Amino acid sequence: MEQPIIAGVAADLNDAKITILGVPDRPGEAAAIFRTLAEAQVNIDMIVQNVSAATTGRTDVTFTCPTGDVARALQALLDNQEVVGFERLTSDEGVAKISLVGAGMRSHPGVSATFFEALSAADVNVEMISTSEIRISVVTRKEAANAALQAVHTAFGLDADGEAVVYAGTGR
């Protein structure tokens, strides 16, 4: 099995989290939400939808966007509340996104375990999770970002004792 090549850990302190509460759980609702946001020129990153409550037939959808897009996103959604059909909105600008980036993570089962163990050891609570073939990202409180960054950095041996050598050129 190939060893994961962890390229680095990054923190984004300029994200906000918006939750759309009480969305009817039926085809087309997510499309209406994200079309509304696209037309308002809101950039979306992470998206999480909860499991529908059986008693209400409604669900919650949470996404992240740049803090500079929050007011525009909230206004666009409120302007289209009848079309989208949600009950209410919440927003939170006190979040940060921590991302582990690298190659070969998908074929190496220990990467996720090490990542989440490092966050746990640093007493960092995870509010959202998103993964891809080259990235694991979590949303946490902004004030926990430095501890999370350092813990994950150390867990993957990215602490350097020596100096880094960077080679650059024209590629010719």
DSSP file with accessible surface (Angstrom, degrees, kcal/mol):
  #  RESIDUE AA STRUCTURE BP1 BP2  ACC     N-H-->O    O-->H-N    N-H-->O    O-->H-N    TCO  KAPPA ALPHA  PHI   PSI    X-CA   Y-CA   Z-CA
    1    1 A M              0   0  165      0, 0.0   107,-0.1     0, 0.0     2,-0.0   0.000 360.0 360.0 360.0 135.9    0.0    0.0    0.0
    2    2 A E        -     0   0  114      1,-0.1     3,-0.0   105,-0.1   105,-0.0  -0.357 360.0-117.2 -69.6 146.5    1.3    3.4   -0.9
    3    3 A Q        -     0   0  139      1,-0.1     2,-0.1    -2,-0.0    -1,-0.1  -0.635  34.8-106.2 -79.7 142.1    2.3    5.8    1.9
    4    4 A P        -     0   0   29      0, 0.0     2,-0.8     0, 0.0   100,-0.2  -0.430  22.4-142.3 -68.9 143.4    0.2    9.0    2.0
    5    5 A I  E     -A  103   0A 116     98,-2.9    98,-2.4    -2,-0.1     2,-0.7  -0.898  16.3-161.1-106.7  97.7    2.0   12.1    0.9
    6    6 A I  E     -A  102   0A  28     -2,-0.8    96,-0.3    96,-0.2     3,-0.1  -0.738   9.8-174.9 -84.2 116.9    0.8   14.8    3.2
    7    7 A A  E     -     0   0A  82     94,-2.2     2,-0.3    -2,-0.7    95,-0.2   0.801  53.6 -62.6 -83.4 -31.3    1.5   18.1    1.6
    8    8 A G  E     -A  101   0A  21     93,-1.8    93,-2.8     2,-0.0     2,-0.4  -0.972  39.0 -97.4 167.6 177.6    0.4   20.3    4.5
    9    9 A V  E     -A  100   0A  25     -2,-0.3     2,-0.3    91,-0.2    91,-0.2  -0.983  35.4-171.9-125.4 136.8   -2.2   21.6    6.8
   10   10 A A  E     -A   99   0A  52     89,-2.6    89,-2.9    -2,-0.4     2,-0.4  -0.949  12.5-153.1-132.3 151.6   -4.1   24.9    6.3
   11   11 A A  E     -A   98   0A  41     -2,-0.3     2,-0.5    87,-0.2    87,-0.2  -0.980   2.5-161.9-122.3 137.4   -6.5   27.0    8.2
   12   12 A D  E     +A   97   0A  51     85,-2.7    85,-2.4    -2,-0.4     3,-0.4  -0.969  10.7 176.3-118.5 112.7   -9.0   29.4    6.7
   13   13 A L        +     0   0   72     -2,-0.5    -1,-0.1    83,-0.2    82,-0.1   0.341  69.1  74.1 -95.6   4.9  -10.3   31.9    9.2
   14   14 A N  S    S+     0   0  108     83,-0.1    53,-2.5     2,-0.0    54,-0.3   0.044  72.7 104.8-109.3  25.4  -12.5   33.8    6.7
   15   15 A D  E     -D   66   0B   8     -3,-0.4    80,-0.5    80,-0.4     2,-0.3  -0.743  48.0-163.7-103.1 154.6  -15.3   31.3    6.5
   16   16 A A  E     -D   65   0B   0     49,-2.8    49,-1.8    -2,-0.3     2,-0.5  -0.910  14.5-132.0-129.3 160.3  -18.8   31.5    7.9
   17   17 A K  E     -DE  64  92B  37     75,-2.7    75,-2.2    -2,-0.3     2,-0.4  -0.959  18.0-171.1-117.8 129.5  -21.4   28.8    8.5
   18   18 A I  E     -DE  63  91B   0     45,-2.8    45,-2.4    -2,-0.5     2,-0.5  -0.980   4.3-162.6-120.3 133.5  -25.0   29.2    7.5
   19   19 A T  E     -DE  62  90B  19     71,-2.5    71,-2.2    -2,-0.4     2,-0.7  -0.970   7.7-156.4-118.6 129.9  -27.7   26.8    8.4
   20   20 A I  E     -DE  61  89B   0     41,-3.4    41,-2.2    -2,-0.5     3,-0.4  -0.928  22.7-156.2-103.1 111.2  -31.1   26.6    6.7
   21   21 A L  E     + E   0  88B  24     67,-3.0    66,-2.4    -2,-0.7    67,-1.6  -0.686  61.9  16.6 -96.7 142.7  -33.5   25.0    9.2
   22   22 A G  E    S+     0   0B   4     -2,-0.3    -1,-0.2    64,-0.2    38,-0.2   0.888  72.0 171.6  71.6  42.9  -36.7   23.2    8.4
   23   23 A V  E     -D   59   0B   2     36,-3.3    36,-2.7    -3,-0.4    -1,-0.2  -0.696  41.3-109.3 -83.4 130.0  -36.2   22.5    4.7
   24   24 A P  E     -D   58   0B   8      0, 0.0     2,-1.5     0, 0.0    34,-0.2  -0.376  27.9-128.6 -58.0 133.6  -38.8   20.2    3.2
   25   25 A D        +     0   0   79     32,-2.7    33,-0.0    28,-0.1    35,-0.0  -0.656  66.5 108.6 -90.4  83.4  -37.2   16.9    2.5
   26   26 A R  S >  S-     0   0  143     -2,-1.5     3,-1.6     0, 0.0     4,-0.3  -0.979  76.9 -71.5-151.1 160.2  -38.3   16.4   -1.1
   27   27 A P  T 3  S+     0   0  129      0, 0.0    -2,-0.0     0, 0.0     0, 0.0  -0.218 113.2  26.3 -56.0 138.7  -36.7   16.5   -4.6
   28   28 A G  T 3> S+     0   0   47     -3,-0.0     4,-2.2     4,-0.0     5,-0.2   0.190  87.4 102.7  98.2 -15.9  -35.7   20.0   -5.8
   29   29 A E  H <> S+     0   0   18     -3,-1.6     4,-2.3     2,-0.2     5,-0.2   0.937  84.3  45.9 -67.8 -45.9  -35.2   21.7   -2.5
   30   30 A A  H  > S+     0   0   43     -4,-0.3     4,-2.8     1,-0.2     5,-0.3   0.919 112.1  53.2 -62.2 -39.9  -31.4   21.6   -2.6
   31   31 A A  H  > S+     0   0   67      1,-0.2     4,-2.3     2,-0.2     5,-0.3   0.918 109.0  48.7 -60.4 -43.0  -31.5   22.8   -6.2
   32   32 A A  H  X S+     0   0   24     -4,-2.2     4,-2.0     2,-0.2    -1,-0.2   0.911 112.5  49.0 -64.8 -40.3  -33.7   25.8   -5.2
   33   33 A I  H  X S+     0   0    0     -4,-2.3     4,-2.0     1,-0.2    -2,-0.2   0.966 116.2  40.0 -62.1 -53.4  -31.3   26.7   -2.3
   34   34 A F  H  X S+     0   0   48     -4,-2.8     4,-2.2     1,-0.2    -2,-0.2   0.790 112.9  54.3 -77.7 -22.3  -28.1   26.5   -4.3
   35   35 A R  H  X S+     0   0  149     -4,-2.3     4,-2.6    -5,-0.3    -1,-0.2   0.925 108.6  51.2 -69.4 -42.6  -29.6   28.2   -7.4
   36   36 A T  H  X S+     0   0   11     -4,-2.0     4,-1.1    -5,-0.3    -2,-0.2   0.930 113.3  44.5 -57.6 -45.5  -30.7   31.1   -5.2
   37   37 A L  H  <>S+     0   0    0     -4,-2.0     5,-2.5     2,-0.2    -1,-0.2   0.888 111.7  52.4 -69.6 -38.0  -27.2   31.3   -3.8
   38   38 A A  H ><5S+     0   0   40     -4,-2.2     3,-1.8     1,-0.2    -2,-0.2   0.920 107.7  51.4 -63.8 -43.2  -25.6   31.1   -7.2
   39   39 A E  H 3<5S+     0   0  133     -4,-2.6    -1,-0.2     1,-0.3    -2,-0.2   0.785 107.7  53.4 -65.9 -24.1  -27.7   33.9   -8.6
   40   40 A A  T 3<5S-     0   0   20     -4,-1.1    -1,-0.3    -5,-0.2    -2,-0.2   0.342 117.1-117.1 -89.0   5.6  -26.6   36.0   -5.6
   41   41 A Q  T < 5 +     0   0  143     -3,-1.8     2,-0.5     1,-0.2    -3,-0.2   0.859  58.7 158.4  61.5  39.8  -23.0   35.3   -6.5
   42   42 A V      < -     0   0   10     -5,-2.5     2,-0.5    -6,-0.1    -1,-0.2  -0.834  36.9-137.7 -96.5 126.2  -22.3   33.4   -3.2
   43   43 A N        -     0   0  113     -2,-0.5     2,-0.4    23,-0.1    26,-0.1  -0.730  20.1-158.7 -84.8 126.2  -19.4   31.0   -3.2
   44   44 A I        +     0   0   55     -2,-0.5    21,-0.2    21,-0.2     3,-0.1  -0.846  19.9 165.8-107.8 141.2  -20.1   27.8   -1.4
   45   45 A D        +     0   0   53     19,-2.5     2,-0.2     1,-0.4    -1,-0.1   0.528  60.7  23.7-115.1 -90.9  -17.6   25.4    0.0
   46   46 A M        -     0   0    2     84,-0.0    18,-1.9    82,-0.0    -1,-0.4  -0.537  63.1-170.1 -83.6 142.6  -18.6   22.7    2.4
   47   47 A I  E     +F   63   0B  88     16,-0.2     2,-0.4    -2,-0.2    16,-0.2  -0.999   6.6 177.6-133.7 132.6  -22.3   21.4    2.4
   48   48 A V  E     -F   62   0B  46     14,-3.1    14,-3.2    -2,-0.4     2,-0.5  -1.000   8.4-166.3-133.4 133.3  -23.9   19.1    5.0
   49   49 A Q  E     -F   61   0B  97     -2,-0.4    12,-0.2    12,-0.2     3,-0.1  -0.983  18.4-136.3-117.5 130.7  -27.5   17.9    5.0
   50   50 A N        -     0   0   74     10,-2.5     2,-0.2    -2,-0.5     3,-0.1  -0.338  33.7 -87.7 -74.6 164.8  -28.9   16.3    8.1
   51   51 A V        -     0   0  139      1,-0.1    -1,-0.1     8,-0.1     9,-0.1  -0.502  54.9-101.4 -70.0 138.7  -31.1   13.2    8.1
   52   52 A S        -     0   0   31     -2,-0.2     2,-0.5     7,-0.1     7,-0.2  -0.345  30.4-115.6 -63.9 139.2  -34.7   14.2    7.8
   53   53 A A  B >>> -G   58   0B  44      5,-2.5     4,-2.9     1,-0.2     3,-0.6  -0.676  20.9-145.4 -75.0 121.9  -36.8   14.1   10.9
   54   54 A A  T 345S+     0   0  104     -2,-0.5    -1,-0.2     1,-0.2    -2,-0.0   0.846  95.2  52.8 -60.2 -34.1  -39.4   11.4   10.3
   55   55 A T  T 345S+     0   0  137      1,-0.2    -1,-0.2     3,-0.1    -2,-0.0   0.816 122.4  26.3 -74.8 -29.1  -42.1   13.3   12.2
   56   56 A T  T <45S-     0   0   89     -3,-0.6    -2,-0.2     2,-0.2    -1,-0.2   0.655  88.9-134.7-107.1 -22.0  -41.8   16.5   10.3
   57   57 A G  T  <5 +     0   0   34     -4,-2.9   -32,-2.7     1,-0.3     2,-0.3   0.751  68.5 118.5  69.6  22.1  -40.4   15.5    6.9
   58   58 A R  E   < -DG  24  53B  76     -5,-0.6    -5,-2.5   -34,-0.2    -1,-0.3  -0.857  41.9-172.6-121.5 157.0  -38.0   18.4    7.2
   59   59 A T  E     -D   23   0B   5    -36,-2.7   -36,-3.3    -2,-0.3     2,-0.4  -0.821  21.3-117.6-137.1 173.6  -34.2   18.6    7.3
   60   60 A D  E     -     0   0B  44     -2,-0.3   -10,-2.5   -38,-0.2     2,-0.5  -0.947  18.0-159.3-117.6 142.7  -31.5   21.1    7.9
   61   61 A V  E     -DF  20  49B   3    -41,-2.2   -41,-3.4    -2,-0.4     2,-0.4  -0.988   9.5-173.2-122.7 126.9  -28.8   22.2    5.3
   62   62 A T  E     +DF  19  48B  16    -14,-3.2   -14,-3.1    -2,-0.5     2,-0.3  -0.955   8.6 167.4-120.3 139.9  -25.6   23.8    6.5
   63   63 A F  E     -DF  18  47B   0    -45,-2.4   -45,-2.8    -2,-0.4     2,-0.3  -0.955  26.3-128.3-143.3 162.5  -22.9   25.2    4.2
   64   64 A T  E     +D   17   0B   0    -18,-1.9   -19,-2.5    -2,-0.3   -47,-0.2  -0.857  28.8 164.0-110.8 152.3  -19.8   27.4    4.5
   65   65 A C  E     -D   16   0B   0    -49,-1.8   -49,-2.8    -2,-0.3   -21,-0.2  -0.952  48.2 -72.1-152.9 165.0  -19.1   30.5    2.5
   66   66 A P  E >   -D   15   0B  45      0, 0.0     3,-2.3     0, 0.0     4,-0.5  -0.352  44.3-119.9 -60.5 144.9  -16.6   33.4    2.8
   67   67 A T  G >  S+     0   0   42    -53,-2.5     3,-1.3     1,-0.3     4,-0.4   0.842 113.3  63.6 -57.5 -31.1  -17.6   35.8    5.6
   68   68 A G  G 3  S+     0   0   60    -54,-0.3    -1,-0.3     1,-0.2     4,-0.3   0.659 101.9  50.8 -67.8 -14.1  -17.9   38.6    3.0
   69   69 A D  G <> S+     0   0   16     -3,-2.3     4,-2.6     1,-0.1    -1,-0.2   0.487  83.7  92.6 -98.9  -5.3  -20.8   36.6    1.3
   70   70 A V  H <> S+     0   0    4     -3,-1.3     4,-2.9    -4,-0.5     5,-0.3   0.934  85.6  45.5 -60.1 -52.5  -22.9   36.1    4.5
   71   71 A A  H  > S+     0   0   78     -4,-0.4     4,-2.5     1,-0.2    -1,-0.2   0.929 115.9  47.5 -59.9 -42.6  -25.1   39.1    4.3
   72   72 A R  H  > S+     0   0  107     -4,-0.3     4,-2.4     2,-0.2    -1,-0.2   0.909 113.1  49.1 -65.7 -39.8  -25.8   38.6    0.6
   73   73 A A  H  X S+     0   0    0     -4,-2.6     4,-2.4     2,-0.2     5,-0.2   0.942 112.4  46.8 -64.8 -47.6  -26.5   34.8    1.2
   74   74 A L  H  X S+     0   0   37     -4,-2.9     4,-2.7     1,-0.2     5,-0.2   0.926 114.0  47.7 -62.1 -44.1  -28.9   35.5    4.0
   75   75 A Q  H  X S+     0   0  102     -4,-2.5     4,-2.8    -5,-0.3    -1,-0.2   0.924 111.4  50.3 -65.0 -42.2  -30.8   38.2    2.1
   76   76 A A  H  X S+     0   0   12     -4,-2.4     4,-1.0    -5,-0.2    -1,-0.2   0.920 113.1  46.2 -62.5 -42.9  -31.0   36.1   -1.0
   77   77 A L  H >< S+     0   0    0     -4,-2.4     3,-0.6     2,-0.2     7,-0.2   0.929 113.2  48.6 -66.5 -43.8  -32.4   33.1    1.0
   78   78 A L  H >< S+     0   0   83     -4,-2.7     3,-1.4     1,-0.2     4,-0.3   0.905 108.3  54.5 -62.7 -39.4  -34.9   35.3    2.9
   79   79 A D  H 3< S+     0   0  109     -4,-2.8    -1,-0.2     1,-0.3    -2,-0.2   0.742 117.3  37.6 -63.8 -24.2  -36.0   36.9   -0.4
   80   80 A N  T <X S+     0   0   56     -4,-1.0     4,-2.9    -3,-0.6     5,-0.3   0.068  78.0 120.5-114.4  23.0  -36.8   33.4   -1.7
   81   81 A Q  H <> S+     0   0   65     -3,-1.4     4,-3.2     1,-0.2     5,-0.4   0.882  75.5  51.6 -58.6 -39.3  -38.1   31.8    1.5
   82   82 A E  H  4 S+     0   0  193     -4,-0.3    -1,-0.2     2,-0.2    -2,-0.1   0.904 113.7  44.2 -64.6 -39.5  -41.5   31.0   -0.1
   83   83 A V  H  4 S+     0   0   98     -3,-0.2    -2,-0.2     1,-0.2    -1,-0.2   0.936 120.8  39.0 -69.4 -46.8  -39.8   29.3   -3.0
   84   84 A V  H  < S-     0   0    0     -4,-2.9    -2,-0.2    -7,-0.2    -3,-0.2   0.884  95.9-147.5 -74.7 -38.4  -37.3   27.4   -0.9
   85   85 A G     <  +     0   0   19     -4,-3.2    -3,-0.1    -5,-0.3    -4,-0.1   0.714  38.9 149.2  83.7  21.2  -39.8   26.7    1.8
   86   86 A F        -     0   0    9     -5,-0.4   -64,-0.2   -63,-0.2    -1,-0.2  -0.394  45.7-136.7 -84.6 166.6  -37.5   26.7    4.9
   87   87 A E  S    S-     0   0  116    -66,-2.4     2,-0.3     1,-0.3   -65,-0.2   0.888  70.9 -22.3 -90.1 -45.4  -38.5   27.7    8.4
   88   88 A R  E     -E   21   0B 152    -67,-1.6   -67,-3.0     2,-0.0     2,-0.3  -0.982  53.5-127.0-160.8 170.0  -35.5   29.9    9.5
   89   89 A L  E     -E   20   0B  33     -2,-0.3     2,-0.3   -69,-0.2   -69,-0.2  -0.913  13.6-172.2-123.5 149.5  -31.8   30.7    9.1
   90   90 A T  E     -E   19   0B  55    -71,-2.2   -71,-2.5    -2,-0.3     2,-0.3  -0.975   6.1-165.8-133.2 152.6  -28.8   30.9   11.4
   91   91 A S  E     -E   18   0B  56     -2,-0.3     2,-0.3   -73,-0.2   -73,-0.2  -0.976   4.9-169.0-136.7 153.5  -25.3   32.2   10.6
   92   92 A D  E     +E   17   0B  42    -75,-2.2   -75,-2.7    -2,-0.3     3,-0.3  -0.915  12.8 176.4-146.1 110.9  -22.0   31.9   12.5
   93   93 A E        +     0   0   99     -2,-0.3   -26,-0.1   -77,-0.2   -78,-0.1   0.347  68.2  87.0 -96.5   7.8  -18.9   33.9   11.6
   94   94 A G  S    S+     0   0   22    -77,-0.1    48,-2.7     2,-0.0    49,-0.3  -0.035  70.9 101.7 -96.0  31.5  -16.9   32.4   14.5
   95   95 A V  E     - B   0 141A   1    -80,-0.5   -80,-0.4    -3,-0.3     2,-0.3  -0.750  49.4-162.6-114.9 163.1  -15.7   29.3   12.6
   96   96 A A  E     - B   0 140A   0     44,-2.5    44,-2.4    -2,-0.3     2,-0.5  -0.969  16.2-133.2-138.0 151.9  -12.5   28.2   10.9
   97   97 A K  E     -AB  12 139A  21    -85,-2.4   -85,-2.7    -2,-0.3     2,-0.5  -0.940  15.9-165.0-108.5 128.3  -11.8   25.5    8.4
   98   98 A I  E     -AB  11 138A   0     40,-2.5    40,-2.3    -2,-0.5     2,-0.4  -0.960  11.7-171.0-111.2 127.4   -8.8   23.2    9.0
   99   99 A S  E     -AB  10 137A   9    -89,-2.9   -89,-2.6    -2,-0.5     2,-0.5  -0.973  19.3-156.8-126.8 135.6   -7.7   21.2    6.0
  100  100 A L  E     -AB   9 136A   0     36,-2.8    36,-2.1    -2,-0.4     2,-0.4  -0.938  23.8-167.1-102.7 124.9   -5.2   18.3    5.6
  101  101 A V  E     +AB   8 135A  53    -93,-2.8   -94,-2.2    -2,-0.5   -93,-1.8  -0.938  25.8 105.0-121.5 137.1   -4.0   18.2    2.0
  102  102 A G  E     -A    6   0A   8     32,-2.3     2,-0.3    -2,-0.4   -96,-0.2  -0.985  55.6 -89.1 177.6-175.5   -2.1   15.4    0.3
  103  103 A A  E    S+A    5   0A  46    -98,-2.4   -98,-2.9    -2,-0.3    31,-0.1  -0.855  95.7  27.5-117.3 152.2   -2.1   12.5   -2.1
  104  104 A G  S    S+     0   0   16     -2,-0.3     3,-0.2  -100,-0.2    -1,-0.1   0.579  75.9 125.1  78.7   9.1   -2.8    8.8   -1.4
  105  105 A M    >   +     0   0   14     28,-0.5     3,-1.4     1,-0.2     6,-0.3   0.860  66.4  59.7 -70.1 -32.8   -5.0    9.5    1.6
  106  106 A R  T 3  S+     0   0  192     27,-0.6    -1,-0.2     1,-0.3    28,-0.1   0.841 107.1  45.3 -64.8 -34.0   -7.9    7.5    0.2
  107  107 A S  T 3  S+     0   0   51     -3,-0.2    -1,-0.3     1,-0.2    -2,-0.2   0.284 102.2  73.8 -95.6  14.2   -5.8    4.3    0.0
  108  108 A H    X   -     0   0   45     -3,-1.4     3,-1.7     1,-0.1     4,-0.4  -0.854  62.7-167.2-129.6  96.1   -4.4    4.8    3.5
  109  109 A P  T 3> S+     0   0  105      0, 0.0     4,-0.8     0, 0.0     3,-0.4   0.737  79.9  64.8 -59.3 -24.2   -7.0    4.1    6.2
  110  110 A G  H 3> S+     0   0   29      1,-0.2     4,-2.7     2,-0.2     5,-0.2   0.640  81.2  79.5 -76.8 -11.5   -5.0    5.5    9.1
  111  111 A V  H <> S+     0   0    3     -3,-1.7     4,-2.6    -6,-0.3    -1,-0.2   0.959  95.5  43.1 -64.0 -49.7   -5.0    9.1    7.8
  112  112 A S  H  > S+     0   0   55     -4,-0.4     4,-2.7    -3,-0.4     5,-0.3   0.921 114.7  50.9 -62.2 -43.5   -8.5    9.9    9.0
  113  113 A A  H  X S+     0   0   47     -4,-0.8     4,-2.5     1,-0.2     5,-0.2   0.940 112.2  46.1 -60.2 -46.2   -7.9    8.2   12.3
  114  114 A T  H  X S+     0   0   46     -4,-2.7     4,-2.3     2,-0.2    -2,-0.2   0.921 112.5  51.5 -63.2 -42.4   -4.7   10.2   12.9
  115  115 A F  H  X S+     0   0    0     -4,-2.6     4,-1.9    -5,-0.2    -2,-0.2   0.957 115.0  40.2 -59.4 -51.0   -6.3   13.4   11.9
  116  116 A F  H  X S+     0   0   62     -4,-2.7     4,-2.4     1,-0.2    -1,-0.2   0.841 112.9  54.8 -74.1 -30.4   -9.3   13.1   14.2
  117  117 A E  H  X S+     0   0  127     -4,-2.5     4,-2.8    -5,-0.3    -1,-0.2   0.902 107.3  51.6 -65.6 -39.8   -7.2   11.7   17.1
  118  118 A A  H  X S+     0   0   11     -4,-2.3     4,-1.5    -5,-0.2    -2,-0.2   0.924 111.1  47.2 -62.6 -43.4   -5.0   14.8   16.8
  119  119 A L  H  <>S+     0   0    2     -4,-1.9     5,-2.8     1,-0.2    -2,-0.2   0.921 112.8  49.6 -63.9 -41.8   -8.0   17.1   17.0
  120  120 A S  H ><5S+     0   0   88     -4,-2.4     3,-1.9     1,-0.2    -2,-0.2   0.926 108.1  52.3 -62.8 -45.2   -9.4   15.1   20.0
  121  121 A A  H 3<5S+     0   0   91     -4,-2.8    -1,-0.2     1,-0.3    -2,-0.2   0.811 109.6  50.1 -62.3 -29.3   -6.1   15.3   21.8
  122  122 A A  T 3<5S-     0   0   34     -4,-1.5    -1,-0.3    -5,-0.2    -2,-0.2   0.348 116.3-118.0 -89.1   5.4   -6.1   19.1   21.4
  123  123 A D  T < 5 +     0   0  151     -3,-1.9     2,-0.6     1,-0.2    -3,-0.2   0.869  59.9 156.2  59.8  40.5   -9.6   19.2   22.7
  124  124 A V      < -     0   0   12     -5,-2.8     2,-0.3    -6,-0.1    -1,-0.2  -0.877  34.8-143.0-100.9 121.8  -10.9   20.6   19.4
  125  125 A N        -     0   0  115     -2,-0.6     2,-0.5    -5,-0.0    16,-0.4  -0.671  10.2-139.4 -85.2 137.9  -14.6   20.0   18.6
  126  126 A V        +     0   0   38     -2,-0.3    14,-0.2     1,-0.1     3,-0.1  -0.851  22.9 175.1-100.2 126.7  -15.6   19.3   15.0
  127  127 A E  S    S+     0   0   57     12,-3.4     2,-0.3    -2,-0.5    13,-0.2   0.715  70.4  11.5-100.5 -29.4  -18.8   20.9   13.7
  128  128 A M  E     -C  139   0A  11     11,-1.1    11,-1.9     2,-0.0     2,-0.4  -0.986  62.5-157.5-146.8 152.8  -18.6   19.8   10.1
  129  129 A I  E     +C  138   0A  88     -2,-0.3     2,-0.3     9,-0.2     9,-0.2  -0.996  11.4 174.3-133.9 138.7  -16.6   17.3    8.0
  130  130 A S  E     -C  137   0A  34      7,-2.7     7,-3.2    -2,-0.4     2,-0.3  -0.996   8.1-174.7-141.4 138.0  -15.8   17.2    4.3
  131  131 A T  E     +C  136   0A  90     -2,-0.3     2,-0.3     5,-0.2     5,-0.2  -0.931  10.1 167.5-131.8 157.2  -13.5   14.8    2.5
  132  132 A S        -     0   0   63      3,-2.4     3,-0.4    -2,-0.3    -2,-0.0  -0.861  56.2 -83.3-147.0-175.7  -12.2   14.3   -1.0
  133  133 A E  S    S+     0   0  121     -2,-0.3   -27,-0.6     1,-0.2   -28,-0.5   0.775 129.1  26.4 -65.5 -24.6   -9.4   12.2   -2.5
  134  134 A I  S    S+     0   0  101      1,-0.2   -32,-2.3   -29,-0.1     2,-0.3   0.358 120.5  47.6-120.9   6.4   -6.8   14.8   -1.7
  135  135 A R  E     -B  101   0A  67     -3,-0.4    -3,-2.4   -34,-0.2     2,-0.4  -0.996  44.9-166.3-153.8 141.6   -8.3   16.7    1.3
  136  136 A I  E     -BC 100 131A   6    -36,-2.1   -36,-2.8    -2,-0.3     2,-0.4  -1.000  25.9-178.5-120.6 125.1   -9.9   16.2    4.7
  137  137 A S  E     -BC  99 130A   0     -7,-3.2    -7,-2.7    -2,-0.4     2,-0.3  -0.961   8.3-175.6-125.9 145.0  -11.5   19.4    6.0
  138  138 A V  E     -BC  98 129A   0    -40,-2.3   -40,-2.5    -2,-0.4     2,-0.5  -0.958  19.9-136.1-132.7 153.9  -13.3   20.2    9.3
  139  139 A V  E     +BC  97 128A   1    -11,-1.9   -12,-3.4    -2,-0.3   -11,-1.1  -0.933  36.4 155.9-106.6 133.1  -15.1   23.3   10.6
  140  140 A T  E     -B   96   0A   1    -44,-2.4   -44,-2.5    -2,-0.5   -14,-0.1  -0.809  50.3 -60.8-140.3-178.0  -14.4   24.2   14.2
  141  141 A R  E >   -B   95   0A  67    -16,-0.4     3,-1.4    -2,-0.3     4,-0.4  -0.437  44.8-125.4 -69.4 144.3  -14.5   27.3   16.4
  142  142 A K  G >  S+     0   0   75    -48,-2.7     3,-1.5     1,-0.3     4,-0.4   0.887 110.0  57.7 -59.2 -38.5  -12.2   30.1   15.2
  143  143 A E  G 3  S+     0   0  153    -49,-0.3     4,-0.3     1,-0.3    -1,-0.3   0.680 104.9  52.2 -70.3 -13.8  -10.5   30.2   18.6
  144  144 A A  G <> S+     0   0   21     -3,-1.4     4,-2.6     1,-0.1    -1,-0.3   0.468  82.9  94.9 -95.0  -2.9   -9.5   26.6   18.3
  145  145 A A  H <> S+     0   0    1     -3,-1.5     4,-3.0    -4,-0.4     5,-0.2   0.901  82.7  47.9 -60.6 -45.4   -7.9   27.0   14.9
  146  146 A N  H  > S+     0   0  128     -4,-0.4     4,-2.5     2,-0.2     5,-0.2   0.926 113.9  46.9 -64.1 -43.0   -4.3   27.4   16.1
  147  147 A A  H  > S+     0   0   49     -4,-0.3     4,-2.5     2,-0.2    -1,-0.2   0.917 114.8  47.8 -63.2 -41.7   -4.5   24.4   18.4
  148  148 A A  H  X S+     0   0    0     -4,-2.6     4,-2.5     2,-0.2     5,-0.3   0.936 111.8  49.6 -64.0 -46.1   -6.0   22.3   15.7
  149  149 A L  H  X S+     0   0   47     -4,-3.0     4,-2.5    -5,-0.2    -2,-0.2   0.936 114.2  44.4 -58.7 -48.5   -3.5   23.4   13.1
  150  150 A Q  H  X S+     0   0  106     -4,-2.5     4,-2.6    -5,-0.2     5,-0.2   0.919 112.8  51.4 -65.4 -42.5   -0.5   22.6   15.4
  151  151 A A  H  X S+     0   0   23     -4,-2.5     4,-2.5    -5,-0.2    -2,-0.2   0.929 114.6  41.8 -62.5 -45.6   -2.0   19.3   16.6
  152  152 A V  H  X S+     0   0    0     -4,-2.5     4,-1.7     2,-0.2     6,-0.2   0.917 112.8  54.5 -69.7 -39.8   -2.5   18.0   13.0
  153  153 A H  H  <>S+     0   0   59     -4,-2.5     5,-2.6    -5,-0.3     6,-0.4   0.941 113.6  41.8 -56.6 -47.9    0.8   19.4   11.9
  154  154 A T  H ><5S+     0   0   68     -4,-2.6     3,-2.0     1,-0.2    -1,-0.2   0.914 108.6  59.2 -68.2 -42.4    2.6   17.5   14.6
  155  155 A A  H 3<5S+     0   0   46     -4,-2.5    -1,-0.2     1,-0.3    -2,-0.2   0.816 109.7  44.0 -59.4 -29.6    0.6   14.3   14.2
  156  156 A F  T 3<5S-     0   0   40     -4,-1.7    -1,-0.3    -3,-0.2    -2,-0.2   0.229 115.9-112.0-102.3  14.4    1.7   14.0   10.6
  157  157 A G  T < 5S+     0   0   59     -3,-2.0    -3,-0.2     1,-0.1    -2,-0.1   0.812  72.8 137.1  65.7  32.2    5.3   14.8   11.2
  158  158 A L      < +     0   0   45     -5,-2.6     2,-0.4    -6,-0.2    -4,-0.2   0.446  34.0 109.6 -91.4   0.7    5.3   18.2    9.5
  159  159 A D        -     0   0   71     -6,-0.4     2,-0.4    -5,-0.2    -9,-0.0  -0.616  60.9-150.3 -73.9 130.0    7.3   19.9   12.2
  160  160 A A        -     0   0   85     -2,-0.4     4,-0.1     1,-0.1    -2,-0.1  -0.889  23.5-173.3-110.3 133.6   10.7   20.6   10.7
  161  161 A D  S    S+     0   0  175     -2,-0.4    -1,-0.1     2,-0.1     2,-0.1   0.761  76.1  44.6 -88.4 -30.3   13.9   20.8   12.7
  162  162 A G  S    S-     0   0   60      1,-0.1     2,-0.3     0, 0.0    -2,-0.1  -0.243  98.3 -81.1-101.6-168.8   16.0   22.0    9.8
  163  163 A E        -     0   0  178     -2,-0.1     2,-0.3     1,-0.0    -1,-0.1  -0.694  41.9-116.7 -97.2 151.3   15.5   24.6    7.1
  164  164 A A        -     0   0   89     -2,-0.3     2,-0.5    -4,-0.1    -1,-0.0  -0.616  18.3-147.0 -85.2 143.3   13.5   24.0    4.0
  165  165 A V        -     0   0   94     -2,-0.3     2,-0.5     2,-0.0    -1,-0.0  -0.959  13.7-168.4-111.2 125.2   15.1   24.1    0.6
  166  166 A V        -     0   0  129     -2,-0.5     2,-0.4     2,-0.0    -2,-0.0  -0.959   4.7-158.2-117.4 126.2   12.9   25.4   -2.2
  167  167 A Y        +     0   0  206     -2,-0.5     2,-0.3     2,-0.0    -2,-0.0  -0.868  16.0 176.0-103.1 136.5   14.0   25.0   -5.8
  168  168 A A        +     0   0  104     -2,-0.4     2,-0.3     2,-0.0    -2,-0.0  -0.936   9.6 136.8-135.9 157.8   12.5   27.3   -8.5
  169  169 A G        -     0   0   73     -2,-0.3    -2,-0.0     1,-0.0     0, 0.0  -0.978  61.5 -84.2-178.1-174.1   13.0   27.8  -12.1
  170  170 A T        -     0   0  108     -2,-0.3    -1,-0.0     2,-0.1    -2,-0.0   0.606  57.3-120.8 -87.9 -13.1   11.4   28.3  -15.5
  171  171 A G              0   0   83      1,-0.3    -1,-0.0    -3,-0.0    -2,-0.0   0.563 360.0 360.0  84.7   7.8   10.8   24.6  -16.1
  172  172 A R              0   0  258      0, 0.0    -1,-0.3     0, 0.0    -2,-0.1  -0.585 360.0 360.0 -92.6 360.0   12.9   24.6  -19.3
